[in-house]
Every structure is written in C-alpha cells, then in structure tokens.
C-alpha cells in the first residue's frame, strides 16, 4: 500500500494518507480484482450511496424509451438488419464507427422487441457506469451526483441513444488514469473511441500527464493503442470499402444543429432571416453567418484543446480536470449538441460537488428536448424557441465551466500539486459550491483506511 501526504485547509502538508491499492487489487470498475463478497459489498455500498435517484433514473428512462419509440433506435435496428443481410457486414453505419454495430446487434439476439432489448443494453451500461467507481471512499456522493445530473438532463435519451456504452468506457479510462494504471486507461479510451470518436481526445492528455509524472514518453503505449484501430480500419475497408472515413465525411458535410454553439451564434448574428431544415438526422439552423460561425468555433475549439494539453504537459491539471475540460470543448465545438452529448460530461461533473451552473445546464437541456421540440410537434410552434433555449443552455454551460476551470487552475497554482483529487482541494481554492465538509472527505490517515 502506498502513501501520499494530505493537505489541510490552510494548504500545508500534513501526515501520510493512504490513497491507492488494497492487497486484493485496485478499487476499480465493479470491484475487479477483489474477492466475490467484497466486490458485492462495494457495489451495494455504491447503490446505497445513490439512494432512490438511481432506481428512479432507470425506471423513468425505461418508461421514456417505451413511450418515445425513438427514430434513433429504429435506425440502429435497421443498421443491425442491414449488417446481417447477405453478404454480411457489407453495409455499415455511415455516421458511427463500425464497432458501434456490436451495440446495435446485441438487442437482435435477446428475443424481445428491439426497442426493449436496446433499452436493456443501455440500462446495464448505465448501472455499470454509475456503480463503477468507489464514490464512498475517494469521491463521496459520486453515484448520487451522477444519477441526479442524468435525471435532470438526459432522461429522454439515456436508453434511446447508444452513447451510454462508450461513456462507460470513458469513465473506466479516466478512473484507471487517475490511478496511474496507464495501460488500462489507454485500452478503455481506445475501446470508447472505436464506439464513438470522443474518447480518442483523452489519449493526448494521458500521454502528457504520464510524461509530466514519470519524465518519460510512453510512445510504445501509443503504438500499441494504434494497432487495434488500424486492424478495425483494415477489416472495415475490406468488408465495406469507403466506410472507414464515412463518419468523418458525415460530420464534415452536416450543417449546424439548432442547439449547438454554432447554431446559437448564428441566432445572434442573423436573428431576422433564421430558418430551419431537417437534415443529417437533426434539425439544422440556417442563417447568413452559419459558415463563418462554424469555422470560428472550430478554430477556437482547436486552440482551446492545444492550450489544455499544454497545461497538462506542465502539470497544471489533474487527469479528471483535463478529461472534463477536453470533452467540454469537444462537445461545445461540435456542429451538433444533441441532448445525449450531455451524458459525456455528467460522470466527470460528478467528481466535484453539485454546481448550480451544471445543474441548470442539465435542466435546460431537457427544456430544449423534449419540451420545446414537443411544442413544435404538437402545436407548430417555431423552432425559434428551441434555438433560443439552446443558446441559453450553452451560455450557462460555458460560464459555469469557465468558473470551474479557473478554480482548478487557481488550486493547482496554490498547491503546486496537479495530482490532488478534486475533493481534497480546499473550497476557497476551487470556488465549488455545495461542498461537503472537509471532515467528510475520503482522504484519511493511513491508520483509518480500510485495507
């Protein structure tokens, strides 16, 4: 068992604290490496930590999936059917990576209605994600906060989009990275990226933080991670020529989804001539400044990612802070900010105590979809309301995330330790609200930590 020194509210180093690994294995995932009874106990404790929020989340999301009859789920079912038609696997999803087909095929073999089978797959992934980290020890309340955010912002899409599956891989990648189990972190991020591209953006940060911690470049790890990507690409090209770059072409040619940041800026620059079209599986906003807004946001997003990786390379950001910042930039810079994209941020938000801005952003996401979308479908209301709601959500999210990020930089500057866990930082340094008392934090004297 290794030890690290804790920090008092005054910023001074105090006695040793145990942070890392028990004799039976690391506290990771659903208790991997632990004996059966201990593993079950940890899962039960995490379930209790979530309270009624987690069962309510699963039940309401299942009910929503039953009522909605999502067109996305129908599309997944069509992709699964086409993939199995002779010659098999010669028709692959055009807007998703080829490995996503594994998720789409599983409901086919369950012997139930496709929408229900898909909802069950998402429910299992959701439970695994919420119960995958030890929120009772290192991050008290993690499971509860994750459930609350999902209840507020992702109910209509949680079991009708497949994002929760690659999000599970993302959570496991970050958890391994913050324990410095870099090989597993790269493996999970690669799996997530092969399902949906976002997790690939975590890998440069992992590389830079490991270099900052060890003084060595883990180039071999990068080469090993590249191998399955090249293998999947080669097999995909052989089975369905041209399909490998299909998701990139889809993203390049699509317009601006109405609740995206680019869509919000188009609303501000051309509010008079704004109109909407249905294309690429979403409602797109069209205005005179849309091309300029797309280029501008993409350029700013690329610069922001570069700045974040530079900060990580100089030891200014922890793994969890960098991962949240990178995915926040990626989501905001994308041409679409579909409601399911919020699912990517929620598990990383939950590393910190509930923040009013993030709670509001989650609630506003539900306001946009399904409420304002529903008003258009039911009463023919203009999409102006949904676009304006998306702009308000984006503004709140940017302000809340900027305040959080400034707090992280301030904290690492004052402590000089980028490896501190978020909840071990004094409240005055991070600016977090609704923080638990320091006495409830998980960093304990070594003599009090359970082995």
N, C-alpha and C positions, 0 to 999 in steps of 0.2 A: 504494500500500500504506500503510495507516495504522498507527500505533504506539500502544501503551499501555505504561505502566510496570509492571514486575513487582514482586513482593513477596517479601522474604526471610523465612525462618522467624521472624526477630525482629519482623516486622511493619513494617520500614522499606521505603520505596520505593527501588528500585534502577533500573538502566538501562532503556532502552526495549526493549520486546518486541513482536514482530510477531504480531498475532492474527487479521487479518481476511482480505483477499481477494487472490488472485493475479491476475496480469494476464489470465489466460484465463477468469476467472469465479470465483464463490464456490464454496467447498468444501461443497456441499450435495447432498442426495439421493444418487443414484448417480453423482455427478460431473457434474451438469448444468452446462453452460457450458464444459466442458473439451474438449480435442481427444480424438478416439477413443482413441488409445493411452494417454494419460494417464488417461482415465476408466477404462479397463480395468485399468491398473496399480493405481489406488486401490481398485477392487473386489477385485482379487486380494489386496492387502495386508490388507484387512479380513477376507477369507475366511481368510487365514493367521493373522490375529490370533485368530480364533475357534477355531483348531485343529480337533480332532476333535469338539468339542462341537456345532458347527453341523450337519455331516452326520449325526451321531448323532441330533440333535434331529429333523431332517427324516425320517430313515428310521424311527425309532421312532414318530413321530407318524403317519406313513402306515400303518404296521403296526397301530397302535391304531385308526385310522379303519376299516381293513379288518375288524378283529375286532369292533369295538363295534357296527357297524350302528346308529348313533345315531338316536334318535327325533327329535332336533332337525333332523338332516339330512333325514330323511323329511318333516318339517314344512316345511322350506324348499322341498323338491321339490314338495310339494302346493301351496304358495303360488305357485310358478312356473307350475304346471299350471293353476291356477285363474285366474291373471292372463292367460294366453293363451287361455282359453276365451272364446267369443263371449258378449257383447260384450267385447272385450279391455280389460284393466286396470280392470274394474268391481269386481273382488274383490281387495282389497289386504290385506297383513298387518295384523292387528289389534294386535299387541304391539310392532311395529317401525315406524320411519319408512318412508314409502313408497319412498324411494330405495334402501332395502335390497333391494328387488326386483331391482335391477340385478345385485347379487351373486348372488342366487338364480337368475337367468335364465342367467347365463354357463355353468354346467355343462350346461344343456339343449342348447347348440349345439356342445358338444365331441364329441358322437358316442360317448361312453363311458357306463358306468354312472353314475348321478347321484352316488352317494357318492364315486366316484373322481374325477369331474370337480370336485366341490366341494372335495375334498382337494387337488387340483392348484391350484385357485384360492387356497386358503389357503396352500399351500406357496410359491407365487410371492409372495404378500403377506408371508409370514414372512421369506423371503430378502431381499426388498426392504427390509423394516424393519431387519433385523439388519445389512444392508450399506449402510444409508442415511446413516450418519454416520461421520465420519472419526475413529474411535476410536484410531487410531495416533498422531495428532498432538495434538489438543486433549484428548482423553479416552482415554488409553492403556488398552486392555483392555475397551472398551465392548462390542464384539461378543461377546467371550468371556463377560463377565458376563451379558449378556442371554441368551445361549444356556444358561448354567448355571441361571439362575433359571427359565427356561422348562422345562428338563429336569426340574427338581425339582418344579415346581408346576403345570404346565399341559399335560403330555403328552396326557392322555386327551381334552382338549377343544380343543387347538390347531387341529386340522384338522377338527373336528366342530362348531364354532361359528364364526360369521362375524365375531367380534369382532376378529380379527387384521387385517381390512381397515380398519375405522375407526381402529384403533390405529396403523396405518401413517400415516394422515393426521394423527393426533395427533403422532407423532414428527416429521414434516416441519413441522408447525405450530410446535412448540417450537424446533426447530432454526433455522427462519427467524427466530423471535422473538429468540433469543439472539444472532443476527447483526444484529438491528435491521432486518431486512427485513420490516417490519410488514405491508405489503400481502399478501405471500405467506403470512405467518403467519395472518392473518385468513382468507384464502382456504382454506387447508388445514383450519383449525379448523371453518370453515363446512361444508366437504365432509364432514368426520368427523361433525359434529353432524347432518347430514342423513342419515347412515347409522345412527348411534346417538347418543343425545342428549348423552352425557357431554362431548364436546369443546366444546359451547357454553359450558360453565362456564369454559373457558380465556379467553374473549373479554374479560370484565371485567378480568382480570388484565393482559392485553395492553394494554388501553386505559389502565389506571392506571400501568403501568410506563413506557409510552411518554410519558405526561404527566409522570412524575417525571424522565425523562431529557431531554425536549425542552422542557418548560414549556408545551406546547400540547396541547389536547384534540383528538384525531383523530376528531372527530364525523363527518366525511364518510366515513371508513373504515367506521364503524358503519352508516351509511345504505347504503353500497354492499353490505356484507355482508347487510343485511336484504333486499335486493332478490331474490336467488335463493331465500331462504327463503319470502318472500311468493309468488313465482312458483310454486314447487313446491306450496305450500299451495293456491293458487288452482286449479292444474291438477288436483290431487288431489281437491279439493272438487267440481270439475266432473265428473270421471270417476266418483268414488265418494263421494257426499255423506255426510258424517258421519265419514269415515275419518281426517280430519286430526287430530282430537283423540282418536282411538282408543287410541294408545299411552299417553296421559296417563290416560285412563279405566281402562285395564288396570292401570297402576301404582297408581292410587288405590284400586281395589277389591280388589287381591290381598292375601293375608294375609302372614304373616311366614315366609319360607323358613327352614328349620331352622338353617342355618349363618350367618344374618345376625346382626348385633349385637343387633337387637331380639329375635331368637329366643334368643340367648344370655342376655339379661337376663330373658326370660320363664322360661327354665330356672332361673335363680337365684331368682326371686320366687315361682315356683309349681312346685317340683320334684315334688310329690306327684301333682298332678292333670294333669300334662302328657300330651297325646296328639297324634297326627299325622294329617293328612289329605292326600290328593293333590288339588291344585287349581292352576290357572293354570300348568300345566306344571312344577310342582315339588312337593316335599314340604314342607308347611307345619306349623309347630308351633302348637299351641293350648293356651293356659293362661289363668288368670283375669286376669293382668296384661298381656295382649298389647296391648290398645288403649292403655293408659297408656304402655307401653314404646314403642310406635310413635310416639305424639305426642311423648314426651320426647326420643327420639333425633332425630326430625325437627327439633324446635326447637333442640336443641343443635347439630345439623349446620348449620342456617341461621345461627346465631350465629357458629359457627366460620368459615364462609365469609365472613361480613361482617368478622370480625377479620382474616382473611388478606388480604382485599382492602384493608383499611385499612393494614395493614403494608406491602403492596406500594406503595400510594399514597405512603407516607412513605419509600420507598427502603430498606426493611428486608429485602427478599427479592429474590433473583435470579429470572429467568424460570423457570429449571429447578426451583428450590426451590419457588416458588409453584405451578407446574403440578403437581408431585408432591403438595404439601400439599392443593391443591384436589381433585384426583382421589382422594386417600386419604380425605378427608372424605366425598366423594360416594359412594364405594364402601361405606364403613362405615355411612353413614346410610341407604343404600338398604334397602328391605324384603327384598331378596334379596342374598346374597353368593355367587352362583353361582361355581363354580371358574374359569370363563372371565373373571370380573371381575379376577382377578389379572393377566391379560395386560395390562390397562390400566396397572398400576403398574410392571411389570417394566422397560420401557425407561427409565423415569425413575429407578428404583432404580439402574440400571446407570451413571448419571452419577457415582456415588460408588463407591469400592471395596466389595467384598463385605462385608456386615454380617451378623453372626451372627443377629440377630433376624429380618432379612428372609429369610435362608436357611431358618431354622426355620419361618417363616410359610409359605413356599412348600412345604416338605416336609409340613407339617401339612395344607395344602390338599389334597395328594394323599392323605394319610391319610384325610381325610373322604370325598373322592370320587377314585377309585372304591373304595378299600379297605373303609371302614366301610359304605358303601352296598352294596357287593358282599356283605358278610357278611349283611346283611339279606336280600338277594335269594336267596342260596344256602342260608342256614341259618335264616332267620326271626328273626335277632337284632333286638332292639328298636332303633328309631331313637334311643333314648337315647344310645347310644354315639356316633353321628354328630353329634348335637346337642352333646354334651359335647366332642367333638373340635373342632367349630366354635367353641365357646366358648373353648377353649384357644388355637386359632389366632388368634381375634380379640384375645385378651388379649396374646399375644406381638406381634402386629402393632401394636397400639396403643402398647405400651411401647417397642418398637423405633422406631416412627415419632416418638413424643414425644421420645425421646432424640436422634434425628437432628435434629428440628426445633429443639430447644433449642440444639444445636450450631450450626445455621445462624444463629439469632438472635444467639448469642454472637459468631460470626465477623464478621457484618456490623457489630455494635456496636463491636468492637475495631478493625476495618479502616476503617469508615466508607465502604465501597465495596460496594454491592449488586450491582455488575456483575461482580465477580470470578467466574471459573469455579469450580465446586466443588473440582476437584482442585488449584487453585492456592492454596487456603487451607491454612495450617499445620495439622498433625494435632492439635496441642494445642488449637486453637481449635474444631474441629468435633467432636472426640471420635470420629472414624471409626476403625474397627479395620481391620487387614489392609491398611493403606495402602501404596502403593508408595513407595520412597524419593523424596525431593524431586528428586533428580537425574534421575529418570525422567519427570518431569512434562513436558507438552508446551509450556509457555511457555518459549521460548528467546530468547536475544539475537537481535536483528534480523538480524545478520550470518550466523546459523546457520540461519535458517528458509528452507526451500525456496521458491522463487518459483513 
